[in-house]
């Protein structure tokens, strides 16, 4: 293999690794958002069912209506069911772990971008050393934080490919610069 093909392969490896990091970074955000949404929905449902149970109980005591007692009892049973279902869940803590993983991957993602931008100015040894350090960073992150899932991968693919959520169109990024810096 010639020097030119080695450099091409090395750059392609960096680009591929950056792409995988971009996907994983996006997946962790997607999972965190999904878990927080589920957590909020379960908490709101518990509050509503508890309110129905309480109102049903109080109305039964005051008005002595069997229908209201059944509604209150059903609400109470459903609340108990949700409580038992979620007793071993800590959705907000799991969401935080995914958010922390994404935050850690953000740094790696930016380092890969910089390495690709600096590629022509660096020696092969410097590139390989920086690449190996990034691989170690990713390994540490993967060991420390929970993994992702197929559902988040599919959503990340849609976000990154079809909706281009992590990309700028020509001239778009320059709009964020202060006036005169464009």
Phi and psi restraints in degrees (value plus and minus 20) as a CYANA .aco file:
   2 UNK   PHI     -97.5   -57.5
   2 UNK   PSI     147.7   187.7
   3 UNK   PHI     -81.3   -41.3
   3 UNK   PSI     -61.7   -21.7
   4 UNK   PHI     -82.5   -42.5
   4 UNK   PSI     -63.1   -23.1
   5 UNK   PHI     -90.2   -50.2
   5 UNK   PSI     -51.1   -11.1
   6 UNK   PHI     -82.9   -42.9
   6 UNK   PSI     -65.9   -25.9
   7 UNK   PHI     -83.1   -43.1
   7 UNK   PSI     -60.9   -20.9
   8 UNK   PHI     -83.6   -43.6
   8 UNK   PSI     -66.3   -26.3
   9 UNK   PHI     -82.3   -42.3
   9 UNK   PSI     -61.1   -21.1
  10 UNK   PHI     -83.3   -43.3
  10 UNK   PSI     -65.2   -25.2
  11 UNK   PHI     -86.2   -46.2
  11 UNK   PSI     -61.1   -21.1
  12 UNK   PHI     -81.5   -41.5
  12 UNK   PSI     -57.7   -17.7
  13 UNK   PHI     -83.1   -43.1
  13 UNK   PSI     -62.5   -22.5
  14 UNK   PHI     -84.8   -44.8
  14 UNK   PSI     -62.5   -22.5
  15 UNK   PHI     -84.0   -44.0
  15 UNK   PSI     -62.6   -22.6
  16 UNK   PHI     -83.3   -43.3
  16 UNK   PSI     -64.5   -24.5
  17 UNK   PHI     -83.4   -43.4
  17 UNK   PSI     -61.1   -21.1
  18 UNK   PHI     -81.3   -41.3
  18 UNK   PSI     -62.0   -22.0
  19 UNK   PHI     -81.9   -41.9
  19 UNK   PSI     -62.5   -22.5
  20 UNK   PHI     -84.5   -44.5
  20 UNK   PSI     -59.8   -19.8
  21 UNK   PHI     -84.1   -44.1
  21 UNK   PSI     -61.5   -21.5
  22 UNK   PHI     -79.2   -39.2
  22 UNK   PSI     -64.0   -24.0
  23 UNK   PHI     -84.1   -44.1
  23 UNK   PSI     -68.0   -28.0
  24 UNK   PHI     -84.5   -44.5
  24 UNK   PSI     -61.3   -21.3
  25 UNK   PHI     -76.7   -36.7
  25 UNK   PSI     -67.9   -27.9
  26 UNK   PHI     -86.8   -46.8
  26 UNK   PSI     -60.0   -20.0
  27 UNK   PHI     -81.0   -41.0
  27 UNK   PSI     -62.7   -22.7
  28 UNK   PHI     -82.5   -42.5
  28 UNK   PSI     -60.5   -20.5
  29 UNK   PHI     -82.8   -42.8
  29 UNK   PSI     -61.8   -21.8
  30 UNK   PHI     -83.0   -43.0
  30 UNK   PSI     -66.0   -26.0
  31 UNK   PHI     -83.6   -43.6
  31 UNK   PSI     -64.9   -24.9
  32 UNK   PHI     -78.5   -38.5
  32 UNK   PSI     -65.4   -25.4
  33 UNK   PHI     -84.1   -44.1
  33 UNK   PSI     -61.2   -21.2
  34 UNK   PHI     -83.5   -43.5
  34 UNK   PSI     -63.4   -23.4
  35 UNK   PHI     -85.8   -45.8
  35 UNK   PSI     -61.1   -21.1
  36 UNK   PHI     -85.6   -45.6
  36 UNK   PSI     -58.6   -18.6
  37 UNK   PHI     -84.0   -44.0
  37 UNK   PSI     -63.9   -23.9
  38 UNK   PHI     -84.1   -44.1
  38 UNK   PSI     -61.6   -21.6
  39 UNK   PHI     -80.1   -40.1
  39 UNK   PSI     -67.8   -27.8
  40 UNK   PHI     -82.3   -42.3
  40 UNK   PSI     -63.3   -23.3
  41 UNK   PHI     -81.5   -41.5
  41 UNK   PSI     -65.0   -25.0
  42 UNK   PHI     -84.3   -44.3
  42 UNK   PSI     -60.5   -20.5
  43 UNK   PHI     -86.7   -46.7
  43 UNK   PSI     -62.6   -22.6
  44 UNK   PHI     -84.2   -44.2
  44 UNK   PSI     -61.8   -21.8
  45 UNK   PHI     -81.4   -41.4
  45 UNK   PSI     -63.4   -23.4
  46 UNK   PHI     -80.7   -40.7
  46 UNK   PSI     -62.5   -22.5
  47 UNK   PHI     -83.5   -43.5
  47 UNK   PSI     -66.4   -26.4
  48 UNK   PHI     -82.4   -42.4
  48 UNK   PSI     -66.1   -26.1
  49 UNK   PHI     -86.3   -46.3
  49 UNK   PSI     -56.6   -16.6
  50 UNK   PHI     -85.2   -45.2
  50 UNK   PSI     -60.6   -20.6
  51 UNK   PHI     -83.5   -43.5
  51 UNK   PSI     -62.8   -22.8
  52 UNK   PHI     -82.2   -42.2
  52 UNK   PSI     -62.6   -22.6
  53 UNK   PHI     -81.6   -41.6
  53 UNK   PSI     -66.0   -26.0
  54 UNK   PHI     -84.8   -44.8
  54 UNK   PSI     -67.4   -27.4
  55 UNK   PHI     -82.8   -42.8
  55 UNK   PSI     -61.8   -21.8
  56 UNK   PHI     -81.4   -41.4
  56 UNK   PSI     -63.2   -23.2
  57 UNK   PHI     -84.2   -44.2
  57 UNK   PSI     -69.2   -29.2
  58 UNK   PHI     -83.5   -43.5
  58 UNK   PSI     -61.6   -21.6
  59 UNK   PHI     -84.9   -44.9
  59 UNK   PSI     -55.6   -15.6
  60 UNK   PHI     -85.1   -45.1
  60 UNK   PSI     -64.6   -24.6
  61 UNK   PHI     -82.7   -42.7
  61 UNK   PSI     -63.0   -23.0
  62 UNK   PHI     -96.8   -56.8
  62 UNK   PSI     -66.2   -26.2
  63 UNK   PHI    -126.6   -86.6
  63 UNK   PSI     -28.3    11.7
  64 UNK   PHI      34.3    74.3
  64 UNK   PSI      28.7    68.7
  65 UNK   PHI    -126.1   -86.1
  65 UNK   PSI     108.1   148.1
  66 UNK   PHI     -86.3   -46.3
  66 UNK   PSI     -58.1   -18.1
  67 UNK   PHI     -79.4   -39.4
  67 UNK   PSI     -63.0   -23.0
  68 UNK   PHI     -86.8   -46.8
  68 UNK   PSI     -54.5   -14.5
  69 UNK   PHI     -83.6   -43.6
  69 UNK   PSI     -62.3   -22.3
  70 UNK   PHI     -84.1   -44.1
  70 UNK   PSI     -62.4   -22.4
  71 UNK   PHI     -82.6   -42.6
  71 UNK   PSI     -65.8   -25.8
  72 UNK   PHI     -83.0   -43.0
  72 UNK   PSI     -61.9   -21.9
  73 UNK   PHI     -85.2   -45.2
  73 UNK   PSI     -61.1   -21.1
  74 UNK   PHI     -84.1   -44.1
  74 UNK   PSI     -63.9   -23.9
  75 UNK   PHI     -80.4   -40.4
  75 UNK   PSI     -61.1   -21.1
  76 UNK   PHI     -85.1   -45.1
  76 UNK   PSI     -62.8   -22.8
  77 UNK   PHI     -84.1   -44.1
  77 UNK   PSI     -61.8   -21.8
  78 UNK   PHI     -85.6   -45.6
  78 UNK   PSI     -59.5   -19.5
  79 UNK   PHI     -81.1   -41.1
  79 UNK   PSI     -64.3   -24.3
  80 UNK   PHI     -80.7   -40.7
  80 UNK   PSI     -63.4   -23.4
  81 UNK   PHI     -79.6   -39.6
  81 UNK   PSI     -65.7   -25.7
  82 UNK   PHI     -85.4   -45.4
  82 UNK   PSI     -61.7   -21.7
  83 UNK   PHI     -81.2   -41.2
  83 UNK   PSI     -64.6   -24.6
  84 UNK   PHI     -86.2   -46.2
  84 UNK   PSI     -59.1   -19.1
  85 UNK   PHI     -83.3   -43.3
  85 UNK   PSI     -58.8   -18.8
  86 UNK   PHI    -117.5   -77.5
  86 UNK   PSI     -18.0    22.0
  87 UNK   PHI     -80.9   -40.9
  87 UNK   PSI     -52.2   -12.2
  88 UNK   PHI    -116.6   -76.6
  88 UNK   PSI     -18.9    21.1
  89 UNK   PHI    -110.8   -70.8
  89 UNK   PSI     126.0   166.0
  90 UNK   PHI    -157.4  -117.4
  90 UNK   PSI      51.5    91.5
  91 UNK   PHI     -80.3   -40.3
  91 UNK   PSI     -59.5   -19.5
  92 UNK   PHI     -88.7   -48.7
  92 UNK   PSI     -53.8   -13.8
  93 UNK   PHI     -89.0   -49.0
  93 UNK   PSI     -61.5   -21.5
  94 UNK   PHI     -83.7   -43.7
  94 UNK   PSI     -60.6   -20.6
  95 UNK   PHI     -81.5   -41.5
  95 UNK   PSI     -60.4   -20.4
  96 UNK   PHI     -84.0   -44.0
  96 UNK   PSI     -58.6   -18.6
  97 UNK   PHI     -81.2   -41.2
  97 UNK   PSI     -61.8   -21.8
  98 UNK   PHI     -88.8   -48.8
  98 UNK   PSI     -57.4   -17.4
  99 UNK   PHI     -84.8   -44.8
  99 UNK   PSI     -62.5   -22.5
 100 UNK   PHI     -83.8   -43.8
 100 UNK   PSI     -58.7   -18.7
 101 UNK   PHI     -82.7   -42.7
 101 UNK   PSI     -64.1   -24.1
 102 UNK   PHI     -82.2   -42.2
 102 UNK   PSI     -61.8   -21.8
 103 UNK   PHI     -81.8   -41.8
 103 UNK   PSI     -61.6   -21.6
 104 UNK   PHI     -85.9   -45.9
 104 UNK   PSI     -59.2   -19.2
 105 UNK   PHI     -91.5   -51.5
 105 UNK   PSI     -44.6    -4.6
 106 UNK   PHI     -78.0   -38.0
 106 UNK   PSI     -65.6   -25.6
 107 UNK   PHI     -81.7   -41.7
 107 UNK   PSI     -64.4   -24.4
 108 UNK   PHI     -82.2   -42.2
 108 UNK   PSI     -63.7   -23.7
 109 UNK   PHI     -78.0   -38.0
 109 UNK   PSI     -66.0   -26.0
 110 UNK   PHI     -87.4   -47.4
 110 UNK   PSI     -55.1   -15.1
 111 UNK   PHI     -85.6   -45.6
 111 UNK   PSI     -60.0   -20.0
 112 UNK   PHI     -83.0   -43.0
 112 UNK   PSI     -62.7   -22.7
 113 UNK   PHI     -79.6   -39.6
 113 UNK   PSI     -64.0   -24.0
 114 UNK   PHI     -85.8   -45.8
 114 UNK   PSI     -61.2   -21.2
 115 UNK   PHI     -82.9   -42.9
 115 UNK   PSI     -60.7   -20.7
 116 UNK   PHI     -86.3   -46.3
 116 UNK   PSI     -60.0   -20.0
 117 UNK   PHI     -86.8   -46.8
 117 UNK   PSI     -55.8   -15.8
 118 UNK   PHI    -107.6   -67.6
 118 UNK   PSI     -19.1    20.9
 119 UNK   PHI     -69.1   -29.1
 119 UNK   PSI     -68.6   -28.6
 120 UNK   PHI     -91.9   -51.9
 120 UNK   PSI     -41.9    -1.9
 121 UNK   PHI    -109.2   -69.2
 121 UNK   PSI     -28.5    11.5
 122 UNK   PHI    -126.1   -86.1
 122 UNK   PSI     132.2   172.2
 123 UNK   PHI     -96.7   -56.7
 123 UNK   PSI     143.6   183.6
 124 UNK   PHI     -78.1   -38.1
 124 UNK   PSI     -60.1   -20.1
 125 UNK   PHI     -83.8   -43.8
 125 UNK   PSI     -62.4   -22.4
 126 UNK   PHI     -84.9   -44.9
 126 UNK   PSI     -62.0   -22.0
 127 UNK   PHI     -82.0   -42.0
 127 UNK   PSI     -67.9   -27.9
 128 UNK   PHI     -84.6   -44.6
 128 UNK   PSI     -58.6   -18.6
 129 UNK   PHI     -84.1   -44.1
 129 UNK   PSI     -65.6   -25.6
 130 UNK   PHI     -86.4   -46.4
 130 UNK   PSI     -60.4   -20.4
 131 UNK   PHI     -81.2   -41.2
 131 UNK   PSI     -66.0   -26.0
 132 UNK   PHI     -83.3   -43.3
 132 UNK   PSI     -58.7   -18.7
 133 UNK   PHI     -83.9   -43.9
 133 UNK   PSI     -58.9   -18.9
 134 UNK   PHI     -87.6   -47.6
 134 UNK   PSI     -58.7   -18.7
 135 UNK   PHI     -80.9   -40.9
 135 UNK   PSI     -61.8   -21.8
 136 UNK   PHI     -84.2   -44.2
 136 UNK   PSI     -61.0   -21.0
 137 UNK   PHI     -80.7   -40.7
 137 UNK   PSI     -64.7   -24.7
 138 UNK   PHI     -85.3   -45.3
 138 UNK   PSI     -61.4   -21.4
 139 UNK   PHI     -79.4   -39.4
 139 UNK   PSI     -65.1   -25.1
 140 UNK   PHI     -81.8   -41.8
 140 UNK   PSI     -62.2   -22.2
 141 UNK   PHI     -83.9   -43.9
 141 UNK   PSI     -65.5   -25.5
 142 UNK   PHI     -83.5   -43.5
 142 UNK   PSI     -52.2   -12.2
 143 UNK   PHI     -96.9   -56.9
 143 UNK   PSI     -48.5    -8.5
 144 UNK   PHI    -106.3   -66.3
 144 UNK   PSI     -53.1   -13.1
 145 UNK   PHI    -135.2   -95.2
 145 UNK   PSI     140.6   180.6
 146 UNK   PHI     -87.6   -47.6
 146 UNK   PSI     137.2   177.2
 147 UNK   PHI     -99.8   -59.8
 147 UNK   PSI    -199.2  -159.2
 148 UNK   PHI    -124.4   -84.4
 148 UNK   PSI    -199.4  -159.4
 149 UNK   PHI    -155.0  -115.0
 149 UNK   PSI     151.2   191.2
 150 UNK   PHI     -82.3   -42.3
 150 UNK   PSI     -58.3   -18.3
 151 UNK   PHI     -80.3   -40.3
 151 UNK   PSI     -64.1   -24.1
 152 UNK   PHI     -90.7   -50.7
 152 UNK   PSI     -52.4   -12.4
 153 UNK   PHI     -83.7   -43.7
 153 UNK   PSI     -64.6   -24.6
 154 UNK   PHI     -82.7   -42.7
 154 UNK   PSI     -61.0   -21.0
 155 UNK   PHI     -88.4   -48.4
 155 UNK   PSI     -59.3   -19.3
 156 UNK   PHI     -83.0   -43.0
 156 UNK   PSI     -62.0   -22.0
 157 UNK   PHI     -80.0   -40.0
 157 UNK   PSI     -63.9   -23.9
 158 UNK   PHI     -82.9   -42.9
 158 UNK   PSI     -66.1   -26.1
 159 UNK   PHI     -82.6   -42.6
 159 UNK   PSI     -62.3   -22.3
 160 UNK   PHI    -103.4   -63.4
 160 UNK   PSI     -58.9   -18.9
 161 UNK   PHI    -106.2   -66.2
 161 UNK   PSI     -74.4   -34.4
 162 UNK   PHI    -103.1   -63.1
 162 UNK   PSI     -63.2   -23.2
 163 UNK   PHI    -114.0   -74.0
 163 UNK   PSI     -27.7    12.3
 164 UNK   PHI      27.3    67.3
 164 UNK   PSI      30.6    70.6
 165 UNK   PHI     -89.5   -49.5
 165 UNK   PSI     -45.9    -5.9
 166 UNK   PHI    -125.3   -85.3
 166 UNK   PSI      -3.3    36.7
 167 UNK   PHI    -143.7  -103.7
 167 UNK   PSI     140.1   180.1
 168 UNK   PHI    -136.4   -96.4
 168 UNK   PSI     125.9   165.9
 169 UNK   PHI    -104.8   -64.8
 169 UNK   PSI     138.4   178.4
 170 UNK   PHI     -70.9   -30.9
 170 UNK   PSI     107.9   147.9
 171 UNK   PHI      66.7   106.7
 171 UNK   PSI     -33.3     6.7
 172 UNK   PHI     -90.3   -50.3
 172 UNK   PSI     -64.8   -24.8
 173 UNK   PHI     -86.4   -46.4
 173 UNK   PSI     -52.7   -12.7
 174 UNK   PHI     -83.7   -43.7
 174 UNK   PSI     -43.6    -3.6
 175 UNK   PHI     -86.1   -46.1
 175 UNK   PSI     -39.2     0.8
 176 UNK   PHI    -104.4   -64.4
 176 UNK   PSI     -31.2     8.8
 177 UNK   PHI     -96.8   -56.8
 177 UNK   PSI     131.9   171.9
 178 UNK   PHI     -81.7   -41.7
 178 UNK   PSI     133.4   173.4
 179 UNK   PHI     -74.5   -34.5
 179 UNK   PSI     115.2   155.2
 180 UNK   PHI      69.2   109.2
 180 UNK   PSI     -32.0     8.0
 181 UNK   PHI    -116.1   -76.1
 181 UNK   PSI     -22.8    17.2
